[in-house]
Amino acid sequence: MAEALRKSDIKFLGDVARGTHACLFYETNEDLLDTVVPYFKAGLESKEFCLWAISEPLSEEEAIRALRRGIPGFDRYLADRSIEILPGREWYLGDRFDLQRITGGWLEKLRGARARGYRAMRVSGNAFWLGTRHWKDFCAYERELEALITDQPISLLCTYPLAASRAADIMEVSFAHQFAIARRKGRWEFIDAIKAPAATPSLTPRETEVLTWVAKGKTAREIAEVLHISKRTVDEHVLTAARKLGATNRTQAVAFALQNRLVKV
């Protein structure tokens, strides 16, 4: 018999099934807490073991205060170890990045939770590796995690600060998850998993060059300075490339180009 769906208490996600792997891009700490606290509240009320790997800009003290405000009887859940809060850097990196150690750690936590009678495990982890030398390693980790939790009684919500995320980062992270959502100053947005057009058009070398710089987070003015052309010319190249790719804006154009390996970052 199929396992019943469980409440996520997150807009756009609705009820979650085993193996759910979603990501949230958030603008403020309030946006992060307003999403993750109800997510864990629903999990605790559903007899799930909850685990939160936190990192800057959020401290453990801030996280616990928010959980106490949002979850009736939270201290009881904390005392009986229904929820665990881990320092993200220590959990993910330790002495060094080790993909097998991290994924094995999640499975070990799941086995322990099931042995203690919990029906499932609900996890959230806050990304601190954007813009660091660990970025490529953690992209590989997200892809590995997607395959690892298939049909496992786990739901994961990976959280990313918008301020530190380039357009290319947002697209790469979105493609590595089943769902991608954003919360910006209290407003929800759904990030579509943008599909490539059936016949991928070719871009000129200059259009490719400009889109590559856009994917790296450069503004039109900065690209103009790098390529020694006018800002207007940069904008024209972006618009032309977007039309060729069937995109409605520069972010979609970058997404198409990245997905079809027309640009590399």
C-alpha positions in Angstrom: 0.0 0.0 0.0 1.3 3.4 -0.9 2.6 5.6 2.0 0.3 8.5 2.9 1.4 12.0 2.0 2.5 14.3 4.8 1.9 18.0 5.3 4.8 20.3 4.5 3.0 23.6 5.5 4.9 25.3 2.6 3.1 27.0 -0.2 3.6 25.3 -3.6 4.8 22.1 -2.0 1.6 21.0 -0.4 1.8 17.5 0.9 5.2 15.7 0.6 5.9 12.1 -0.2 9.0 10.0 0.6 12.0 11.2 -1.4 10.9 14.8 -1.7 13.9 17.1 -2.4 13.1 20.8 -2.6 15.0 24.0 -2.4 14.1 27.4 -1.0 15.8 30.7 -2.0 15.2 33.3 0.8 15.8 37.0 1.0 15.8 37.6 4.8 16.3 35.6 7.9 12.5 36.2 8.6 11.8 34.6 5.2 13.9 31.6 6.1 12.3 31.2 9.6 8.8 31.7 8.4 9.3 28.8 6.0 11.4 26.3 8.0 9.6 26.6 11.3 6.1 25.6 10.0 7.8 22.9 7.9 9.3 21.3 11.1 6.1 21.9 13.1 4.2 19.8 10.6 6.9 17.1 10.7 6.9 16.9 14.5 3.1 16.7 14.6 3.3 13.9 12.1 5.7 11.9 14.3 8.7 12.5 12.1 12.2 13.0 13.3 13.4 16.5 12.3 17.0 17.6 11.7 18.1 21.1 10.9 21.7 21.8 9.8 22.1 25.6 10.2 24.8 28.0 9.2 25.3 31.8 8.9 23.6 34.1 8.8 21.4 32.2 11.2 22.7 31.2 14.7 21.5 28.3 16.8 20.2 30.6 19.4 18.0 32.5 16.8 16.8 29.1 15.4 15.7 27.8 18.8 14.0 31.1 19.7 12.0 30.9 16.4 11.1 27.3 17.0 9.9 28.0 20.5 7.7 30.8 19.2 6.2 28.8 16.4 5.9 25.3 17.8 3.8 24.6 21.0 5.6 22.4 23.4 8.9 22.7 21.5 11.1 22.1 24.5 9.5 18.7 24.9 10.4 17.8 21.3 13.9 19.0 21.9 14.3 17.1 25.2 13.2 13.8 23.7 15.4 14.3 20.6 12.5 14.5 18.2 14.4 17.4 16.6 18.1 17.9 16.4 20.0 21.1 15.4 23.4 20.7 13.9 26.2 23.2 13.0 26.1 23.1 9.2 29.9 23.7 8.6 30.8 20.8 11.0 28.2 18.5 9.5 29.0 19.1 5.8 32.7 19.8 5.9 34.3 18.4 9.1 38.0 18.3 8.4 37.3 18.2 4.6 34.5 17.7 2.1 33.7 14.0 1.8 30.5 13.3 -0.2 30.2 9.7 1.0 30.6 10.8 4.6 27.8 13.3 4.3 25.3 11.0 2.4 26.2 8.1 4.7 25.5 10.4 7.7 22.0 11.2 6.5 21.2 7.5 6.1 22.6 6.7 9.5 20.4 9.4 11.0 17.4 7.9 9.2 18.2 4.4 10.5 18.5 5.7 14.1 15.2 7.6 13.7 13.4 4.5 12.4 14.8 2.4 15.2 13.3 4.8 17.7 9.9 4.5 16.1 9.7 7.6 13.9 7.8 7.1 10.7 10.1 9.3 8.6 12.8 12.0 8.7 12.4 15.6 7.8 15.6 17.6 7.1 16.6 21.2 6.2 20.1 22.4 5.5 21.2 26.0 4.9 23.8 26.5 2.2 26.9 28.4 3.2 29.1 27.4 0.2 27.8 29.8 -2.4 30.8 31.6 -3.9 33.3 29.4 -2.2 35.7 26.8 -3.4 33.3 24.1 -2.2 30.5 25.1 -4.7 31.2 22.5 -7.4 31.5 19.8 -4.7 28.2 20.7 -3.2 26.5 20.8 -6.6 27.7 17.2 -7.0 26.4 16.4 -3.5 22.9 17.8 -4.3 22.7 15.6 -7.4 23.9 12.5 -5.5 21.4 13.3 -2.8 18.5 13.4 -5.3 19.3 9.7 -6.3 20.1 8.6 -2.7 16.7 9.5 -1.2 14.5 8.1 -3.9 11.8 6.0 -2.2 13.4 6.7 1.2 11.1 8.1 4.0 13.0 11.4 3.9 11.9 14.9 2.8 14.6 17.5 2.4 14.4 21.3 2.1 17.7 22.9 1.1 17.8 26.6 1.7 19.9 29.2 -0.2 20.3 33.0 0.5 19.2 35.0 -2.6 21.7 37.7 -1.9 24.6 35.4 -2.4 23.1 33.5 -5.4 24.0 34.4 -9.0 21.5 33.6 -11.8 23.7 30.6 -12.8 23.7 29.3 -9.2 19.9 29.6 -9.0 19.4 27.6 -12.2 22.0 25.0 -11.3 20.5 24.4 -7.9 16.9 24.4 -9.3 17.8 21.7 -11.8 19.2 19.5 -8.9 15.9 19.6 -7.0 12.3 18.4 -7.7 10.9 21.8 -6.6 12.4 25.3 -6.3 10.6 28.1 -4.5 11.5 31.5 -3.3 10.4 33.7 -0.5 11.2 37.4 -0.7 10.1 39.7 2.1 7.1 37.6 2.9 6.1 36.9 -0.8 6.2 33.5 -2.3 7.4 32.7 -5.8 7.6 29.4 -7.7 10.8 28.9 -9.8 9.9 26.8 -12.9 12.2 24.0 -13.9 12.8 25.6 -17.3 12.9 23.2 -20.2 15.0 23.6 -23.2 13.4 24.2 -26.6 13.1 21.2 -28.9 15.6 22.5 -31.4 18.4 24.4 -29.8 19.3 27.5 -31.9 22.9 28.5 -32.2 24.3 31.7 -30.7 27.0 33.8 -32.2 30.4 33.8 -30.4 29.7 37.3 -29.1 26.2 36.3 -27.8 27.8 33.3 -26.1 30.5 35.5 -24.6 28.0 38.0 -23.2 25.7 35.3 -21.8 28.7 33.7 -20.1 29.4 36.9 -18.3 25.7 37.3 -17.4 25.8 33.8 -15.9 28.8 34.8 -13.8 26.7 37.5 -12.3 28.1 40.5 -14.1 25.9 43.5 -14.9 25.5 44.9 -18.4 27.8 47.8 -17.5 30.5 45.5 -16.1 30.3 43.3 -19.2 30.6 46.4 -21.4 33.9 47.3 -19.6 35.3 43.8 -19.9 34.5 43.4 -23.6 35.2 47.1 -24.5 31.8 47.6 -26.0 28.9 49.8 -25.1 26.3 48.8 -22.5 23.6 49.2 -25.2 25.5 46.7 -27.4 25.6 44.3 -24.4 21.8 44.7 -23.9 21.2 44.1 -27.6 23.2 40.8 -27.5 21.3 39.6 -24.5 18.0 40.4 -26.1 18.9 38.7 -29.4 20.1 35.6 -27.5 17.0 35.5 -25.4 14.8 35.7 -28.6 16.7 32.9 -30.2 16.3 30.7 -27.1 12.6 31.5 -26.6 13.3 33.2 -23.2 11.4 36.1 -21.8 14.2 37.6 -19.8 18.0 37.3 -19.2 17.6 34.9 -16.3 15.7 32.4 -18.5 18.2 33.0 -21.4 21.0 32.0 -19.0 19.0 29.0 -17.8 18.5 27.7 -21.4 22.1 28.3 -22.3 23.4 26.5 -19.2 21.1 23.6 -19.7 22.1 23.2 -23.3 25.8 23.7 -22.5 26.0 26.7 -24.7 27.8 28.5 -22.0 30.0 27.3 -19.1 30.8 29.0 -15.8 
